[in-house]
Every structure is written in structure tokens, then in C-alpha cells.
Amino acid sequence: MKRKLVLGVIASAALLFSCGHGGIDFRGIYDELTENGTKNTKALFIKENDTCIGFDTNPFDIDNYLNPDAVSLAYSMTRKVGFSEVTWWKMLRTAAVDGIQTEETKHVSATWCYHPDRGLECIFAYLH
């Protein structure tokens, strides 16, 4: 019985760490938000090796443009990778003069900036 319990704990730990850092799976989040690539959105991106994920609320760089769908996806991504409502509000209140902003959770870093002609852009990366 003890051996089965130990094997169960080891298997659970292996699953946790194989599913991204701290159970955060960038590929799974990206696939969910883009409906496995069937939802045509340029607002979200993922690096080929799945080490970072991000969003761009104005991917076509249209001056003074706001795409509500892109903002909604950006919010969902921010929350799914483990950042709080407070971080999201900080992102929304970033001004161009603030430059690049960063914040971290235990497993993921967020780096973002805002420009009125380019929108809010953010990259989430695993911490090593």
C-alpha cells in the first residue's frame, strides 16, 4: 500500500511539472483561447517552443484603435497564466511614457508596454 501511495505521489508530481511550470501550460492556454487554431486571431501569439505566450491588442498598428475582442482575449490570457485582477488593471493604466513594465508570479513573468498607435503588448515567459 505504501509503495502505491509513493508511486502515486511521484506520478502526480511528474504530471504537474510536465504541464509547464507550476502547472501553467502555455500551449494549452493558447489552444483554448484560439479554439485550437480555428479562431482567426492575430491578437495572441506563442513562441514555437512554447516558452512564451503573449498578446497585442492592436496587431495591425492602427492609430487610436481599440479592438474589444482583442482586449477580452488579452484579459483571459492574463488571468489564465496566473496574474491577478490588480496586474490587469496596472496593464490597462500603463501610459506610453511609463515605458516597459514587468511583474512576476512564482512561475511566470509578464513584460508589457503601451503605445497609442500600437496598443497594449505583453509577453508572458516561464521563470527558470
N, C-alpha and C positions, 0 to 999 in steps of 0.2 A: 504494500500500500504506500509506504514511504517513497519507494522508488518511482511509482506512478505519479505521485504528487510532485516530486523533484523534476521529473521529465515534463510534466505539465507546465510547471513554472518556467523551465528553460524554453519550451516551445512558445509560451506566451511572450517571453522577453524577446525571443528571436523575431516573432511577428511584429512586435512593437518597433524594434529597431530596423527591420527590413522595410517598413512602411514609411520611410522618411524619418527625419529627425523628430523625436518626441511624438511619433505617430502622425506627423503632418506630412501628407503626401501631395506634393505639388502637382504631379501628373494627374492624380485622381481629382483634385480640385479643379484643374484646368479642364479636364474632360467633362466634369459635371457642369461647369459654367458654360461651356461651349457645346454642350449636348453631344459629346464625343466627336467634335469637329463638324457636326452637321449645322450648327448655328453659325452663320456667317458674321463673325465679329472681328474687327481689326483692333478693338479696344483692349483685348487681352493677348498676352504672349507668354511663351515658355521657351526656355533655352533647350536645345536639342538633348542635352544630357540630364535634363530635369533638375538642375541645381539652382535655378532661379525662375521666378514667375513674376509677372507684373501687368500693369495696366497703363493705358494712355487714354484720357477722357476726350481727347481731340486728335485722333490718329492721323487726320488729314491736314492738320495745322491750319484750320480755317479761322481767320481773325474773329475774335469776340463770339465764338460759337460754343454752345453748350448742348451736348447730346445726353438727354436724360437716361437713355438705355445704357450708355457707357458709364455714367455715374452710378447707376444702380449695380451694374456688374462690378465696378471698382469697389463699391461698398461691400458687396457679397464676398469678393476675394479677400479684402482686408480682414473681415471678420473670420472667414474660414481658415486663414493662415495663423490665426490666434491673436490678433490685435483687438484692443478694446474700442468701445464707442469713443472714448476720450481721444485715442490716436486718430480715429477717423475725423473727428471734429478739428483736431490740430491740422490734419491734411487739408480740410476744406477751408481753413482760415489762413493758410500759408499765402503770403504775397510774394510777388516776383522779387522784391528787394530782400526777402528773407534768405534767399539762396537755397542751397541743398540742405534738407533736414533729415535727421536719422532718429530711429528709435529701435529698441530691441526687446524681444521676449527672451525666454530661456533658450529657444531653439532657432529663432528666425530674426533677421534684421530687416528693417524697412528703410529705404532711402527714397526720398521724394523731392520734387520741386514743382513750382507752378510758374507759368508764364501766360499772360492774357491771350497771346496768339497761338500757344501750343497746348494749353490746358494743364491738367494735373497729371504728372507722370510719376510712377512709382515702381520700384524693383524690390521684391522680397527675395532674400537669399538665406540658405541654411547657414547657421553658425557652426564652425568646426571646432 
